[in-house]
C-alpha cells in the first residue's frame, strides 16, 4: 500500500451491505478485486474502539487523524493522511479518534492497494 493515496479503485465488486460496528460509529465497506483480493474502506467517527482480527492487514490513512495501539501493552502511535500501519494475524488493536472523521483503506497482506 505504498505510493500516493488512491482517489479511486477500478475494476472491483462491492458488497452492498456494510459492516457496522459500535452503534454506527464505525462503518466498513468491502470491495473484491478482479484478482480476488479483498479491500476494505473504513469510516470511523470520534470515539475509542477495540478491534480483534483473524487475518493480518495493512491499513493506510486516507483522511483524518487518530491514535492506534496494537496489543494491550503497546504505546499509542499517532497517524494521519498517508500513514500506514500493519495489524498481525490473531491480534487486537485500539483506535482513538478525538475529532472529525477518519477514513482508512485496508487490505490483507497478500493484496496490494
HUDA-V717792 format. One record per pair of residues at least 12 apart in sequence whose ideal C-beta (glycine too) atoms are under 10 Angstrom apart, sorted by the first residue. I is the first residue (numbers start at 1). J is the second residue. D is the distance in Angstrom with one decimal. If there is no record, write none. Layout:
i={I:I}
j={J:J}
d={D:D}
This chain:
i={1:1:1:1:1:1:1:1:1:1:1:1:1:2:2:2:2:2:3:3:3:3:4:5:5:5:5:5:5:5:5:5:6:6:6:6:6:7:9:9:9:9:9:9:10:10:11:11:11:11:12:12:12:12:12:12:12:12:13:13:13:13:13:14:14:14:14:14:14:15:15:15:15:15:15:15:16:16:17:17:18:18:18:19:19:21:21:21:21:22:22:22:22:22:22:22:23:23:24:24:25:25:25:25:25:25:25:26:26:26:26:26:26:26:26:26:26:27:27:27:27:27:28:28:28:28:28:28:28:29:29:29:30:31:31:31:32:33:33:33:33:35:35:35:36:36:37:37:37:37:37:37:38:38:38:38:38:38:38:39:39:39:39:39:39:39:40:40:40:40:40:40:40:40:41:41:41:41:41:42:42:42:42:42:42:42:42:42:43:43:43:43:43:43:43:44:44:44:44:44:44:44:44:44:44:45:45:45:45:45:45:46:46:46:46:46:46:46:46:46:47:47:47:47:48:48:48:48:48:48:48:48:49:49:49:49:49:49:50:50:50:50:50:50:51:51:51:51:51:51:51:52:52:52:52:52:53:53:53:53:53:53:53:53:54:54:54:55:55:55:55:55:55:55:56:56:56:56:56:56:56:56:56:57:57:57:57:57:57:57:57:57:57:57:57:57:58:58:58:58:58:58:58:58:58:58:58:58:59:59:59:59:59:59:59:59:59:59:59:59:59:60:60:60:60:60:60:60:60:60:60:60:60:61:61:61:61:61:61:61:61:61:61:61:62:62:62:62:62:62:63:63:63:63:63:63:63:63:64:64:64:64:64:64:64:64:64:64:64:65:65:65:65:65:65:65:65:65:65:66:66:66:66:66:66:66:66:66:66:66:66:67:67:67:67:67:67:68:68:68:68:68:68:68:69:69:69:69:69:70:70:70:70:70:70:70:70:71:71:71:71:71:71:72:72:72:74:74:76:76:78:79:79:79:80:81:81:83:84:84:85:85:86:87:87:88:89:89}
j={39:57:58:59:60:84:86:105:106:107:111:112:113:58:60:84:112:113:60:82:112:113:82:60:61:62:63:81:82:103:105:113:39:60:62:105:113:62:31:33:39:41:105:113:33:34:31:33:34:35:30:31:32:33:34:37:38:39:30:31:32:33:34:29:30:31:32:39:41:28:29:30:31:32:38:40:29:30:29:30:30:41:43:40:42:42:44:49:51:44:45:47:48:49:50:51:45:47:43:45:43:44:45:46:47:49:97:42:43:44:45:47:49:51:95:97:102:41:42:43:44:45:40:41:42:43:44:104:106:41:42:43:106:105:107:113:111:107:111:112:113:110:111:112:110:111:107:108:110:111:112:113:55:57:106:107:108:110:111:105:106:107:108:111:112:113:57:59:104:105:106:107:108:113:62:103:104:105:106:59:61:62:95:102:103:104:105:106:62:63:64:101:102:103:104:64:66:95:96:97:100:101:102:103:104:64:97:99:100:101:102:64:66:96:97:98:99:100:101:102:95:96:97:98:66:67:69:94:95:96:97:98:66:93:94:95:96:97:69:72:92:93:94:95:68:87:91:92:93:94:95:87:90:91:92:93:87:88:89:90:91:92:93:106:89:90:91:87:88:89:90:108:109:110:86:87:88:89:90:91:108:109:110:85:86:87:88:89:91:93:104:106:107:108:109:111:84:85:86:87:105:106:107:108:109:111:112:113:79:83:84:85:86:87:93:95:104:105:106:107:113:79:81:82:83:84:85:103:104:105:106:107:113:79:80:81:82:83:84:85:102:103:104:105:81:82:102:103:104:105:80:81:82:100:101:102:103:104:79:80:81:97:98:99:100:101:102:103:104:78:79:80:81:83:97:98:99:100:102:78:79:80:83:95:96:97:98:99:100:102:104:79:94:95:96:97:98:83:85:87:93:94:95:96:92:93:94:95:96:85:86:87:88:91:92:93:94:87:88:91:92:93:94:92:93:94:93:94:94:96:96:95:102:104:102:102:103:104:104:105:104:106:109:106:109:109:108:109}
d={9.7:10.0:5.1:7.8:4.6:5.7:9.6:7.2:8.6:6.3:8.8:6.9:4.6:9.7:8.7:7.6:8.8:9.2:9.7:9.9:9.8:9.1:8.3:6.7:8.0:5.6:8.6:6.9:6.1:9.6:7.8:9.3:9.8:8.9:8.4:7.3:6.5:8.9:6.3:7.8:6.5:8.6:8.2:7.2:9.3:9.3:9.9:6.8:5.0:9.2:9.6:4.2:6.2:5.5:7.6:9.2:9.9:7.0:9.1:6.9:4.6:8.2:8.5:6.8:7.5:5.6:7.9:9.9:9.4:9.6:6.9:4.3:7.5:7.5:9.4:9.7:9.0:9.8:9.1:9.0:8.3:9.3:9.0:8.2:9.3:9.8:9.2:7.3:8.0:8.9:8.4:6.7:9.6:5.7:9.6:9.8:9.8:9.5:10.0:8.1:9.2:7.2:4.4:7.8:5.4:7.5:8.9:7.0:7.3:5.1:7.2:8.2:6.0:8.4:8.3:9.4:9.4:8.8:7.4:4.8:8.1:8.7:5.2:7.0:5.2:7.9:9.3:9.0:8.2:4.7:8.2:8.2:9.7:9.3:9.5:9.6:10.0:9.1:7.1:9.0:9.2:9.5:7.9:9.1:9.3:8.6:6.4:6.8:6.7:3.2:7.3:8.5:9.0:9.4:8.8:7.1:6.1:9.3:6.5:6.6:7.0:5.2:8.8:6.5:9.5:5.9:7.9:8.8:7.9:7.3:4.3:7.5:9.4:9.9:8.1:7.3:7.5:5.9:8.0:7.8:9.7:8.8:9.2:7.5:6.7:4.0:7.5:6.4:9.5:9.4:9.2:6.1:7.5:5.7:8.2:7.5:7.1:6.3:9.7:5.4:9.7:7.1:4.3:7.8:7.1:9.8:6.7:9.7:8.6:6.2:8.1:9.7:9.2:8.9:4.8:6.3:5.7:7.2:8.3:8.7:8.6:7.7:6.2:9.3:9.7:8.9:9.6:6.5:7.2:4.5:7.8:9.4:9.9:9.1:6.8:5.1:7.8:8.2:9.2:9.5:6.3:7.5:5.1:8.2:9.9:8.1:9.3:6.6:5.6:7.7:7.0:9.6:8.2:7.4:4.7:8.2:5.6:8.4:7.4:7.4:6.3:7.6:7.6:9.6:7.0:6.5:9.5:8.9:9.5:5.9:8.6:5.6:7.8:9.3:7.0:6.6:5.2:4.5:8.8:8.4:6.8:4.6:9.0:9.3:7.4:5.1:8.9:9.0:9.9:9.7:9.9:4.9:6.7:6.0:7.2:9.2:6.4:7.6:5.3:7.9:9.1:6.8:5.7:7.8:6.4:8.3:9.1:7.9:8.5:8.7:6.6:5.3:7.6:7.0:9.4:9.6:5.0:7.2:4.8:8.4:9.8:9.5:9.2:7.4:7.3:4.9:8.3:9.8:6.8:5.1:7.7:8.6:6.7:5.2:6.1:5.4:6.4:4.8:7.5:8.4:7.1:7.5:5.9:8.3:6.7:8.7:8.4:4.0:6.4:5.8:8.9:5.8:10.0:8.1:6.9:6.9:4.3:8.8:8.8:7.5:7.5:6.9:9.8:8.7:5.2:5.6:3.5:6.1:8.5:7.1:7.0:4.7:8.0:9.2:7.9:7.6:8.1:7.2:7.3:7.7:5.6:8.1:9.5:5.8:6.1:4.6:7.6:9.7:9.1:4.8:8.8:7.1:8.2:7.4:4.6:8.2:8.2:9.4:5.9:8.7:6.0:6.9:5.5:7.7:9.3:6.6:4.4:8.2:7.8:7.6:8.4:6.4:7.8:6.6:7.8:4.7:8.1:9.9:9.2:6.5:6.8:7.4:9.0:7.2:9.8:8.6:8.5:8.8:8.1:7.2:9.8:9.0:8.4:8.9:9.4:9.8:8.9:9.8:9.9:9.7:9.3:9.9:7.9:8.5:9.8:9.1:9.9:8.5}
